[in-house]
């Protein structure tokens, strides 16, 4: 079941939550809506579901206009952050609920309900807990029950709003790996909302990065992380260092380093900002060909196989800390200690021209 959103606008009073949003969700894919609070991701999910009505624009399911359809007609399944299970019902009856409340002509027989619920509880690996009540289950187990209940009514689309937000870090990690495996098995078109970058990059087929009611970028996890389309995407998806410099006709100068910038070959002289991931910076004790930026080691933190260095520049940007990640093996080679001078050079970066009025955070 494919989903298409066309030119969607949604306002809450004077606040515009969605600003002319266009989006296509491919049939059978698992799509993440990722962004900070207030970016519009949950509003977009609720408009797709029919829980919110857009001020303008269209929602299409499999090419058919569903904009005016009631939520019951859209055949969507929901999984929310806080489970919303019925405390007085057993796990079996929680999963069966959506089937039992159907109008009598559409309601399956008791035997069919029992068979479907048992199959779903096996699918989410909880058939052995069918007669227990929600308070007897862990948070991760309750979230799997909520997913089974959403699937019981055979939805065309599965919508998940921060499904693992109420769980601790270890359980979240286990459940998102489980959700990815489950999706690979059932292939239902699924859209989930999250503000957790790692969660989106690990689970989704494609990621939609949202900011202030607009879509900043759509792509595979590798595409949005490795090829950010804007400074916002760069800064939102993981740690990044900013280096200020000048751009002129395909060349960029940052401190004492000159770098080729072929994507900006037509650019006139103007300020620019280089965005560099911590693991894309070479660190040495000596300057090699092509120049380098001088810095001092401010702090050292060893995390498993990675060593994180915080460095201070030896120039006018000395107040800004530079974060660098190197392997433990490279750290041993350099024999670094706090206060040591080093020389750094980015070996991979993205340049974004900056207008005089445009602030950089």
Order of alpha helices (4+ residues) and beta strands (2+ residues): beta-beta-beta-alpha-beta-beta-beta-alpha-alpha-alpha-beta-alpha-beta-alpha-beta-beta-alpha-alpha-beta-beta-beta-beta-beta-beta-beta-beta-alpha-beta-beta
